[in-house]
Structure formats: structure tokens, C-alpha cells
Amino acid sequence: MASLNIYTDLFLLAAGLFAGAINAVAGGGTFISMPVLIYAGLPSVPANASSTVALFPGSLASIYAFRKDFKGFEGIALKYLIALSLTGGVIGALLLIFTPSNSFDKIIPWLVLVGGFTFIFGKQLNAFLQSRFTINRKAMLVTQFILGIYGGYFGGGAGIMMMAVWSLFGLTDIKLINANKTLLVGAANSIAVVIFILSGKIWWPQTCIMLIATTIGGYAGAYYSRRLNQAVLRTLISGLIVVITALFFYRAYFN
């Protein structure tokens, strides 16, 4: 197990504060927490699992904040969406814990690339898809199940992907979409957290430092969100994602 020292502790603390804050304001905390845990010495699979656990308290806080806004979409009961997200989360989490770290090292760059692309170009992608495609109830449910798997396996950009799919179904109530996105991403993560803990994949010293930091950062991010320039923040996060993606490709294929 990777050893901790004061410099690693401080780095995990700072990264956790930043990851929690950006998750509360713009999303994308996974793109910070998971790479930092790998840098701290965790193998890639435990790093991804530990990142999910570290960010989960922030998800719970967001779910609580939106608790009065949850309801089903027209023609689709919320209980079905939750069930699909939970089931997909189970499958995704199991796929992760049975993926050897050396294989996951090769997969990570592509996951970060897909999730990062969705984060950076989410609005443009959404507009492009809406102008060319519509989906029916069955297609939306199938896609929700697939996104649940993705959320349990990796999760970066899952919320943005859900909102893009729902827009193709014709949904336009931003308040409802945002609330349900928070709930369903949290549902996939919740079952993944349980599986990761029971499987022994969590490296607790590093995870606990980051968990405390992400919780504090999430609260601070939510509190100061109105004062922050979200466009500048998203640009900063996007730049970090590009650098992180390049580093992961280098680590996996050229190092």
C-alpha cells in the first residue's frame, strides 16, 4: 500500500478541496480526484473506486438539496429510472473490480477522453444531437441503463451525458432535469460505493483525507458559487482535462 507523508497529505487535501468545489459548481470532480489518487501511489482500479467513495458525500448533499424537486418525466416513472441506474451501477462496479489494473491503465485514457469531451463540448453536442435525433421511451430507458453502467464503472461526465439523452426525449424543464440528474448519478454511485467497500478496493488513508476535503470543498463551492465566474472555471477545468488526458495516454501507451 502506498505510504503517506506530509507532502502527499497536503496534495490530497488540496486536490480534494478543488475537486469538491468544482463538483458543486460545474461538475467534473472525478477528473481531478482520480488522477491525483493515482499520482499518490494507488493502482488505477483502487484509485477509481476510492475516488468514487471520496466524492460521494458531496453527491448526498446535492441530493438532499434537491429533495423537493424530484419527479418522473412524462410517461416514465421515476422509480424505473432509479431502478435502471441502480442496476447499471451494480454491473459497472462489478466490471471495475474484476478489471485488472494493468488492463484498466489502458482503458482509463479513453474513458477520460470520452468523459472530458462530453464535459468540454456538452452544450455543442447537445445542440447537434437535438437538431438531428429524437428518441422514444424505450430507447431512453435502455440508454439510462447503459449510463448507469458507465456511472458505476467510471462516471466522469455521466450527468452531462444523461441530460443530453433526456433532451433527445424532448425534455426541457431544466430544474427537473438537473434535480433528476443529481439523483440518478447518485443512485449509480451509491451502489458502486457499497460494492467497492465490500470488495476491499478502497485505500482508506488516502480516501479519508480526500473525502473530508471534498466535503469541505463541496460546501464552499456551493456557498460561493454565485460569486464565481463559471465560464472561467469551466475553461480552467477543460484545460486540466486536456492535460490529464494527454498524460494518461502517455502513461498507458508511451511510457
N, C-alpha and C positions, 0 to 999 in steps of 0.2 A: 504493500500500500504506500502511496506517495506520502512523504513526510511533509509536515507543515513547519514553516519558520515565519518569523515576523514579517518578512517581505512578501511571502506568499499570502499570509493572512491579510495584510493590508491591500494587496492586489485583488483578492477575492472580495474583500469588503467594498472596495471602490467600484469594482465591476458589478457587484450585486446592487449597490445603490443606483448605479446608472441603468442597469437592466430593469429594475423595478420601476424607476421613474419613467423610462421611455415606454414601458408596457402600459403604464397608466395613461400616458399622454397620446402616444402614437402607435403603440404595438411594436413588436419586433424584439422583445427582450431575449428570446431564445437565441437570436443571432449573436448576442453578447455573452450570455451566461454559459452556453455550451462550449464555445471555443476557449473561454477563459479556464474552465474546468479541465479541458484537455491540456492547456498550457501549464496548469498547476500539477500535472502528472497523472491524471486519470486516464485509463484506456477509454476509447471512444464510446463504447456501449455504456459503461457506468457513467461517463460524463453526460451523455444524453439523458439517461434515466435520472441522474442526480439533478440535472438542470430542470427537468420537469417537476421534481419534488420541490426544488428551491423556489420556483416561480408560482407554485400552486396557491399559497396563501393569498397572493395578490388576486388570483382568479376568484377565490372565495369572496374576497372583499368586494370585487366588482359585481359578482352575482348578487350579493346582499344589497348592494346599492341599487340594482335594477329589479329587485324582487317584486315590485308592484307593476312592472311593465310587461311581464311575460304572458304571452298567449299564443295560441296556434295561428297559423296562416290560413287564409281562406281555402277550405277544402282539405286541410291537413291538420289533424290534431297535434298539439304539442307533445303529447305522450309518445306518439310514434317517432317523432324526430329525436326525442330523448333516448328512446329505446335503441334506435339505429346508431346514434352517437356512442352510447354505452357499449353496444355490441361491437361496433367498429373499433372502439378504443381497446377492448379486450384483445381483439385479433392483432391490432397494431402493436400493443405492448408485448404480447407473446412472440410476435415476429422479431421484435427488437432483442428480447432476452435470449433468443435462440440464434441470433446472428453473431457469428464470431467477430471479435473486434477488428481483426485484420481484414475481414470482408467489409465490415461497416466503414472502415477507413476509406475504402474505395467508393462506397455509396454516399458518404457524407457530402463530398463536393457537389454532387448532382442534386441532393436534397436542398443544400444551401442555395444552389443556383436557381432551382425552381421556386423555392420559398422567397428568396431575395428578389427574383424577377417579379413575382406577384406583389411583393411589398412595394417595390420601386415604381412599377408601372400599373398598379392596381386600377387606378381611375381610367387610364387609357385603355387597358384591357377590358374593363367593364363596358366602356362605351362601344368598343369594337364588337364585343360579343352581342350586346343588346341590339346593335344595328343589323345583325345578321342571323341571330338564332333566337328561338324560343323553345322552352321545354314544357312537357306535361307533368302531371302529378307523379306518375310512375318514375320518370327519368329523374325528377328532383329527389325522390326518396332513395333511389339507387345511388345517386351522386352523394347524398348526405351520408350514406353508409360508407362509401369509399373515403370520404373526407374524415369520417370518424376513425378509420384505419390509419390514415395519414396522421391524424392528431395524436393517436396513441403511439405511433412509431417515431415521429419526429415533431411535427406540429408547427414549425416555423411558417408563418403566413396562412395558417389554416382558417383563421377568422375572416381574412380578406377573401380567400377562395370561397368560403360559404356565402358571403354577401354577394359575390359575383354570380354564383349559381342561382341564388334566390332572385336576383334581379332578372335573370332569364325566365323565371317563372312568372314574372310580371309584378313582383312586389315592389312597392315604392315608399312604404311607411318607414322612414329612416330610424325613427325612435324604436319601433318594434323590431326592425332588422338588427339594430345594434344590440338591443337587450337580448334577443334570442341567440345572436352570435356568441355573446358572452356566456350564456347558459350552456349552449351545446358544445362549445370548445371546452368549457369547464367540465362538462359531463365526460367527454372523451378523456380528458386529462385525469379526472378523479379516479376512474377505474384503472388507468395506467399507473397512477401513483401507488395504488394498493398493490398491484401486481409487481411493480418494481421493488417495493419494500419487502414483500413476502419472498421474492426471488433472491434477496440479498445483494442486489445490484447497486445499492446506494452506498457511497463512500461518505459516511456521516460527518467526520470532522470538517471536510471542505463544504459539504452540503449545508450544514448548520450555520456556518459563517455566512454563506451566500443567502440562505433562507431568511435570516434575520435582516440582512442588508436589503434584500429585495422587498421585504415587507415595509421597512422604513422608507425606502426609495419610492415604493408604490404609493404610500400615503403622501409623501412630499410631492410627488409628481401630480397626484390628483388635486392636492391643495393649491399648488402653484400653476396648474395647467392653464388658467385664464391669462396668466402673465407671460407665458412662454410663447414664442413665435413658433407655431407648429410647422410651418413651411421650412424654416431654417433647421429645426430639429430633424424633420424627415430627410432633409438634404444631408445632414451630418450622418444619420443612421444609414442612408443609402450609400454614402461614400465608404463607411465602415464595412458594409455588407460586400461591396465590390472587393475591398482589400482582403477580407476574410475568405471570400470565395476563391480568390487567386491563391492565397496561402494554402487553403485546403487542397486545391488541385496540385499545387507544387508538392505538398507533403505526401499526397497519395500516389502521384504518378512520376515525379521527377526527383524525389529526394532519395 
